[in-house]
Amino acid sequence: MNKPGRPTKYSETVADDICERIAKGKSLINICGELSLSYSQVMVWLKNYTYFTDNYARAREAQADWYADEIISVIDNAKSDRNEIERARIKVEALKWVASKLKPKKYGDKIDLTSNGDRIEQPIYGGLSVPAKERMAIEAELIPAKPSKVLSV
């Protein structure tokens, strides 16, 4: 439990310690408990200190790599006991999910082979980006309208 009272003061040394622990797979909640810090205070630091914000982002990416390595350890250390195998499977799935969210380009399920990870604003036709109204006009010209049949009564 965190000690009540005045919040601790930010320092780059504490920020570096937090980032190092995150990069080694620890959760921020556990780190805050170990260092007697308030989680909300650390969130304020992330908002106010660019040095911490930048290092924290890099630490989270490194954490994804840590989790990917941890998956191998979990698999290697799983016993042949049915319960232990099920626990290992659940842990592996959780680690895979978190790693995919922390570093989606490397560990995510979706693979983008066309845009180099950049967002495509509009559909591309013939190498040109065409707004929707123009695209509809082009498609209308390319696909001739079928003549309607007149039913005689």
CNS distance restraints for C-alpha pairs under 8 A (distance, minus, plus):
assign (resid   1 and name CA) (resid  33 and name CA) 6.79 0.50 0.50
assign (resid   1 and name CA) (resid  36 and name CA) 7.63 0.50 0.50
assign (resid   2 and name CA) (resid  33 and name CA) 6.72 0.50 0.50
assign (resid   2 and name CA) (resid  36 and name CA) 5.33 0.50 0.50
assign (resid   2 and name CA) (resid  37 and name CA) 6.43 0.50 0.50
assign (resid   2 and name CA) (resid  38 and name CA) 6.47 0.50 0.50
assign (resid   3 and name CA) (resid  36 and name CA) 6.91 0.50 0.50
assign (resid   7 and name CA) (resid  37 and name CA) 7.79 0.50 0.50
assign (resid   7 and name CA) (resid  38 and name CA) 7.46 0.50 0.50
assign (resid   7 and name CA) (resid  41 and name CA) 7.09 0.50 0.50
assign (resid   8 and name CA) (resid  37 and name CA) 7.08 0.50 0.50
assign (resid  10 and name CA) (resid  14 and name CA) 7.06 0.50 0.50
assign (resid  10 and name CA) (resid  15 and name CA) 7.48 0.50 0.50
assign (resid  10 and name CA) (resid  45 and name CA) 6.99 0.50 0.50
assign (resid  11 and name CA) (resid  15 and name CA) 6.26 0.50 0.50
assign (resid  12 and name CA) (resid  16 and name CA) 5.91 0.50 0.50
assign (resid  12 and name CA) (resid  51 and name CA) 7.78 0.50 0.50
assign (resid  12 and name CA) (resid  52 and name CA) 7.26 0.50 0.50
assign (resid  13 and name CA) (resid  17 and name CA) 6.23 0.50 0.50
assign (resid  14 and name CA) (resid  18 and name CA) 6.20 0.50 0.50
assign (resid  15 and name CA) (resid  19 and name CA) 6.23 0.50 0.50
assign (resid  15 and name CA) (resid  52 and name CA) 5.86 0.50 0.50
assign (resid  16 and name CA) (resid  20 and name CA) 6.02 0.50 0.50
assign (resid  16 and name CA) (resid  52 and name CA) 7.65 0.50 0.50
assign (resid  16 and name CA) (resid  55 and name CA) 7.64 0.50 0.50
assign (resid  17 and name CA) (resid  21 and name CA) 6.25 0.50 0.50
assign (resid  18 and name CA) (resid  22 and name CA) 6.23 0.50 0.50
assign (resid  18 and name CA) (resid  28 and name CA) 7.71 0.50 0.50
assign (resid  18 and name CA) (resid  31 and name CA) 6.77 0.50 0.50
assign (resid  19 and name CA) (resid  23 and name CA) 6.10 0.50 0.50
assign (resid  19 and name CA) (resid  55 and name CA) 6.56 0.50 0.50
assign (resid  19 and name CA) (resid  56 and name CA) 5.50 0.50 0.50
assign (resid  19 and name CA) (resid  59 and name CA) 5.38 0.50 0.50
assign (resid  20 and name CA) (resid  24 and name CA) 6.42 0.50 0.50
assign (resid  20 and name CA) (resid  59 and name CA) 6.85 0.50 0.50
assign (resid  21 and name CA) (resid  25 and name CA) 6.71 0.50 0.50
assign (resid  21 and name CA) (resid  26 and name CA) 5.66 0.50 0.50
assign (resid  21 and name CA) (resid  31 and name CA) 7.24 0.50 0.50
assign (resid  22 and name CA) (resid  26 and name CA) 4.90 0.50 0.50
assign (resid  22 and name CA) (resid  27 and name CA) 6.26 0.50 0.50
assign (resid  22 and name CA) (resid  28 and name CA) 6.80 0.50 0.50
assign (resid  22 and name CA) (resid  59 and name CA) 5.93 0.50 0.50
assign (resid  22 and name CA) (resid  60 and name CA) 6.54 0.50 0.50
assign (resid  22 and name CA) (resid  63 and name CA) 6.14 0.50 0.50
assign (resid  23 and name CA) (resid  59 and name CA) 4.63 0.50 0.50
assign (resid  23 and name CA) (resid  60 and name CA) 6.20 0.50 0.50
assign (resid  23 and name CA) (resid  61 and name CA) 7.60 0.50 0.50
assign (resid  23 and name CA) (resid  62 and name CA) 5.03 0.50 0.50
assign (resid  23 and name CA) (resid  63 and name CA) 4.35 0.50 0.50
assign (resid  23 and name CA) (resid  66 and name CA) 6.97 0.50 0.50
assign (resid  24 and name CA) (resid  62 and name CA) 7.73 0.50 0.50
assign (resid  24 and name CA) (resid  63 and name CA) 6.09 0.50 0.50
assign (resid  24 and name CA) (resid  66 and name CA) 6.20 0.50 0.50
assign (resid  25 and name CA) (resid  63 and name CA) 5.27 0.50 0.50
assign (resid  25 and name CA) (resid  64 and name CA) 7.97 0.50 0.50
assign (resid  25 and name CA) (resid  66 and name CA) 5.95 0.50 0.50
assign (resid  25 and name CA) (resid  67 and name CA) 6.54 0.50 0.50
assign (resid  26 and name CA) (resid  30 and name CA) 6.81 0.50 0.50
assign (resid  26 and name CA) (resid  31 and name CA) 6.83 0.50 0.50
assign (resid  27 and name CA) (resid  31 and name CA) 6.28 0.50 0.50
assign (resid  28 and name CA) (resid  32 and name CA) 6.04 0.50 0.50
assign (resid  28 and name CA) (resid  39 and name CA) 7.57 0.50 0.50
assign (resid  29 and name CA) (resid  33 and name CA) 6.40 0.50 0.50
assign (resid  29 and name CA) (resid  39 and name CA) 6.57 0.50 0.50
assign (resid  30 and name CA) (resid  34 and name CA) 6.20 0.50 0.50
assign (resid  31 and name CA) (resid  35 and name CA) 6.11 0.50 0.50
assign (resid  32 and name CA) (resid  36 and name CA) 5.69 0.50 0.50
assign (resid  32 and name CA) (resid  37 and name CA) 4.64 0.50 0.50
assign (resid  32 and name CA) (resid  38 and name CA) 6.15 0.50 0.50
assign (resid  32 and name CA) (resid  39 and name CA) 5.98 0.50 0.50
assign (resid  33 and name CA) (resid  37 and name CA) 6.32 0.50 0.50
assign (resid  33 and name CA) (resid  38 and name CA) 7.85 0.50 0.50
assign (resid  37 and name CA) (resid  41 and name CA) 7.22 0.50 0.50
assign (resid  37 and name CA) (resid  42 and name CA) 7.38 0.50 0.50
assign (resid  38 and name CA) (resid  42 and name CA) 6.49 0.50 0.50
assign (resid  39 and name CA) (resid  43 and name CA) 6.39 0.50 0.50
assign (resid  40 and name CA) (resid  44 and name CA) 6.33 0.50 0.50
assign (resid  41 and name CA) (resid  45 and name CA) 6.31 0.50 0.50
assign (resid  42 and name CA) (resid  46 and name CA) 6.26 0.50 0.50
assign (resid  43 and name CA) (resid  47 and name CA) 6.42 0.50 0.50
assign (resid  44 and name CA) (resid  48 and name CA) 6.18 0.50 0.50
assign (resid  45 and name CA) (resid  49 and name CA) 5.65 0.50 0.50
assign (resid  45 and name CA) (resid  52 and name CA) 7.26 0.50 0.50
assign (resid  45 and name CA) (resid  53 and name CA) 7.99 0.50 0.50
assign (resid  46 and name CA) (resid  50 and name CA) 7.32 0.50 0.50
assign (resid  46 and name CA) (resid  52 and name CA) 6.01 0.50 0.50
assign (resid  46 and name CA) (resid  53 and name CA) 5.00 0.50 0.50
assign (resid  46 and name CA) (resid  56 and name CA) 7.92 0.50 0.50
assign (resid  47 and name CA) (resid  53 and name CA) 7.12 0.50 0.50
assign (resid  49 and name CA) (resid  53 and name CA) 6.20 0.50 0.50
assign (resid  50 and name CA) (resid  54 and name CA) 6.03 0.50 0.50
assign (resid  51 and name CA) (resid  55 and name CA) 6.30 0.50 0.50
assign (resid  52 and name CA) (resid  56 and name CA) 5.80 0.50 0.50
assign (resid  53 and name CA) (resid  57 and name CA) 6.27 0.50 0.50
assign (resid  54 and name CA) (resid  58 and name CA) 6.50 0.50 0.50
assign (resid  55 and name CA) (resid  59 and name CA) 6.03 0.50 0.50
assign (resid  56 and name CA) (resid  60 and name CA) 6.18 0.50 0.50
assign (resid  57 and name CA) (resid  61 and name CA) 6.49 0.50 0.50
assign (resid  58 and name CA) (resid  62 and name CA) 6.25 0.50 0.50
assign (resid  59 and name CA) (resid  63 and name CA) 6.01 0.50 0.50
assign (resid  60 and name CA) (resid  64 and name CA) 6.55 0.50 0.50
assign (resid  60 and name CA) (resid 102 and name CA) 6.38 0.50 0.50
assign (resid  61 and name CA) (resid  65 and name CA) 6.91 0.50 0.50
assign (resid  61 and name CA) (resid 102 and name CA) 5.91 0.50 0.50
assign (resid  61 and name CA) (resid 103 and name CA) 5.80 0.50 0.50
assign (resid  62 and name CA) (resid  66 and name CA) 6.28 0.50 0.50
assign (resid  63 and name CA) (resid  67 and name CA) 6.14 0.50 0.50
assign (resid  63 and name CA) (resid  99 and name CA) 7.62 0.50 0.50
assign (resid  63 and name CA) (resid 102 and name CA) 7.73 0.50 0.50
assign (resid  64 and name CA) (resid  68 and name CA) 6.27 0.50 0.50
assign (resid  64 and name CA) (resid  98 and name CA) 7.22 0.50 0.50
assign (resid  64 and name CA) (resid  99 and name CA) 4.36 0.50 0.50
assign (resid  64 and name CA) (resid 100 and name CA) 7.51 0.50 0.50
assign (resid  64 and name CA) (resid 102 and name CA) 5.76 0.50 0.50
assign (resid  64 and name CA) (resid 103 and name CA) 6.10 0.50 0.50
assign (resid  65 and name CA) (resid  69 and name CA) 6.32 0.50 0.50
assign (resid  65 and name CA) (resid  99 and name CA) 7.23 0.50 0.50
assign (resid  66 and name CA) (resid  70 and name CA) 6.06 0.50 0.50
assign (resid  67 and name CA) (resid  71 and name CA) 6.27 0.50 0.50
assign (resid  67 and name CA) (resid  95 and name CA) 5.72 0.50 0.50
assign (resid  67 and name CA) (resid  96 and name CA) 7.40 0.50 0.50
assign (resid  67 and name CA) (resid  98 and name CA) 7.96 0.50 0.50
assign (resid  67 and name CA) (resid  99 and name CA) 6.22 0.50 0.50
assign (resid  68 and name CA) (resid  72 and name CA) 7.16 0.50 0.50
assign (resid  68 and name CA) (resid  95 and name CA) 7.11 0.50 0.50
assign (resid  68 and name CA) (resid  96 and name CA) 6.94 0.50 0.50
assign (resid  68 and name CA) (resid  99 and name CA) 6.79 0.50 0.50
assign (resid  69 and name CA) (resid  73 and name CA) 6.76 0.50 0.50
assign (resid  70 and name CA) (resid  74 and name CA) 6.16 0.50 0.50
assign (resid  70 and name CA) (resid  95 and name CA) 7.86 0.50 0.50
assign (resid  71 and name CA) (resid  75 and name CA) 6.25 0.50 0.50
assign (resid  71 and name CA) (resid  91 and name CA) 7.99 0.50 0.50
assign (resid  71 and name CA) (resid  92 and name CA) 5.50 0.50 0.50
assign (resid  71 and name CA) (resid  95 and name CA) 6.78 0.50 0.50
assign (resid  71 and name CA) (resid  96 and name CA) 7.66 0.50 0.50
assign (resid  72 and name CA) (resid  76 and name CA) 6.07 0.50 0.50
assign (resid  73 and name CA) (resid  77 and name CA) 5.99 0.50 0.50
assign (resid  74 and name CA) (resid  78 and name CA) 6.04 0.50 0.50
assign (resid  74 and name CA) (resid  88 and name CA) 6.13 0.50 0.50
assign (resid  74 and name CA) (resid  91 and name CA) 7.73 0.50 0.50
assign (resid  74 and name CA) (resid  92 and name CA) 7.06 0.50 0.50
assign (resid  75 and name CA) (resid  88 and name CA) 6.74 0.50 0.50
assign (resid  75 and name CA) (resid  92 and name CA) 7.81 0.50 0.50
assign (resid  78 and name CA) (resid  84 and name CA) 6.30 0.50 0.50
assign (resid  78 and name CA) (resid  85 and name CA) 5.94 0.50 0.50
assign (resid  78 and name CA) (resid  88 and name CA) 6.24 0.50 0.50
assign (resid  79 and name CA) (resid  84 and name CA) 5.96 0.50 0.50
assign (resid  79 and name CA) (resid  85 and name CA) 6.50 0.50 0.50
assign (resid  80 and name CA) (resid  84 and name CA) 7.04 0.50 0.50
assign (resid  80 and name CA) (resid  85 and name CA) 6.50 0.50 0.50
assign (resid  81 and name CA) (resid  85 and name CA) 6.18 0.50 0.50
assign (resid  82 and name CA) (resid  86 and name CA) 6.27 0.50 0.50
assign (resid  83 and name CA) (resid  87 and name CA) 6.20 0.50 0.50
assign (resid  84 and name CA) (resid  88 and name CA) 6.11 0.50 0.50
assign (resid  85 and name CA) (resid  89 and name CA) 6.11 0.50 0.50
assign (resid  86 and name CA) (resid  90 and name CA) 6.26 0.50 0.50
assign (resid  87 and name CA) (resid  91 and name CA) 6.18 0.50 0.50
assign (resid  88 and name CA) (resid  92 and name CA) 6.02 0.50 0.50
assign (resid  89 and name CA) (resid  93 and name CA) 6.19 0.50 0.50
assign (resid  90 and name CA) (resid  94 and name CA) 6.21 0.50 0.50
assign (resid  91 and name CA) (resid  95 and name CA) 6.09 0.50 0.50
assign (resid  92 and name CA) (resid  96 and name CA) 6.04 0.50 0.50
assign (resid  93 and name CA) (resid  97 and name CA) 6.13 0.50 0.50
assign (resid  94 and name CA) (resid  98 and name CA) 6.22 0.50 0.50
assign (resid  95 and name CA) (resid  99 and name CA) 6.01 0.50 0.50
assign (resid  96 and name CA) (resid 100 and name CA) 6.09 0.50 0.50
assign (resid  96 and name CA) (resid 107 and name CA) 7.61 0.50 0.50
assign (resid  97 and name CA) (resid 101 and name CA) 6.45 0.50 0.50
assign (resid  98 and name CA) (resid 102 and name CA) 6.16 0.50 0.50
assign (resid  99 and name CA) (resid 103 and name CA) 5.92 0.50 0.50
assign (resid  99 and name CA) (resid 104 and name CA) 7.43 0.50 0.50
assign (resid  99 and name CA) (resid 107 and name CA) 6.13 0.50 0.50
assign (resid  99 and name CA) (resid 108 and name CA) 7.75 0.50 0.50
assign (resid 100 and name CA) (resid 104 and name CA) 4.70 0.50 0.50
assign (resid 100 and name CA) (resid 105 and name CA) 7.93 0.50 0.50
assign (resid 100 and name CA) (resid 106 and name CA) 7.42 0.50 0.50
assign (resid 100 and name CA) (resid 107 and name CA) 4.49 0.50 0.50
assign (resid 100 and name CA) (resid 108 and name CA) 4.28 0.50 0.50
assign (resid 100 and name CA) (resid 109 and name CA) 7.32 0.50 0.50
assign (resid 101 and name CA) (resid 107 and name CA) 7.88 0.50 0.50
assign (resid 101 and name CA) (resid 108 and name CA) 6.91 0.50 0.50
assign (resid 103 and name CA) (resid 107 and name CA) 5.93 0.50 0.50
assign (resid 103 and name CA) (resid 108 and name CA) 7.02 0.50 0.50
assign (resid 104 and name CA) (resid 108 and name CA) 4.09 0.50 0.50
assign (resid 104 and name CA) (resid 109 and name CA) 7.64 0.50 0.50
assign (resid 105 and name CA) (resid 111 and name CA) 7.70 0.50 0.50
assign (resid 105 and name CA) (resid 117 and name CA) 7.82 0.50 0.50
assign (resid 112 and name CA) (resid 116 and name CA) 6.81 0.50 0.50
assign (resid 112 and name CA) (resid 117 and name CA) 6.29 0.50 0.50
assign (resid 115 and name CA) (resid 119 and name CA) 7.12 0.50 0.50
assign (resid 115 and name CA) (resid 120 and name CA) 7.07 0.50 0.50
assign (resid 122 and name CA) (resid 129 and name CA) 6.12 0.50 0.50
assign (resid 122 and name CA) (resid 130 and name CA) 6.68 0.50 0.50
assign (resid 122 and name CA) (resid 131 and name CA) 6.56 0.50 0.50
assign (resid 122 and name CA) (resid 132 and name CA) 7.75 0.50 0.50
assign (resid 123 and name CA) (resid 129 and name CA) 6.09 0.50 0.50
assign (resid 123 and name CA) (resid 130 and name CA) 6.58 0.50 0.50
assign (resid 123 and name CA) (resid 131 and name CA) 7.78 0.50 0.50
assign (resid 124 and name CA) (resid 128 and name CA) 5.43 0.50 0.50
assign (resid 124 and name CA) (resid 129 and name CA) 4.51 0.50 0.50
assign (resid 124 and name CA) (resid 130 and name CA) 6.31 0.50 0.50
assign (resid 125 and name CA) (resid 129 and name CA) 6.28 0.50 0.50
assign (resid 125 and name CA) (resid 130 and name CA) 6.74 0.50 0.50
assign (resid 130 and name CA) (resid 134 and name CA) 6.34 0.50 0.50
assign (resid 130 and name CA) (resid 135 and name CA) 5.86 0.50 0.50
assign (resid 131 and name CA) (resid 135 and name CA) 6.09 0.50 0.50
assign (resid 132 and name CA) (resid 136 and name CA) 6.13 0.50 0.50
assign (resid 133 and name CA) (resid 137 and name CA) 6.33 0.50 0.50
assign (resid 134 and name CA) (resid 138 and name CA) 6.17 0.50 0.50
assign (resid 135 and name CA) (resid 139 and name CA) 6.10 0.50 0.50
assign (resid 136 and name CA) (resid 140 and name CA) 6.03 0.50 0.50
assign (resid 137 and name CA) (resid 141 and name CA) 6.32 0.50 0.50
assign (resid 138 and name CA) (resid 142 and name CA) 6.22 0.50 0.50
assign (resid 139 and name CA) (resid 143 and name CA) 6.05 0.50 0.50
assign (resid 140 and name CA) (resid 144 and name CA) 6.82 0.50 0.50
assign (resid 140 and name CA) (resid 145 and name CA) 7.78 0.50 0.50
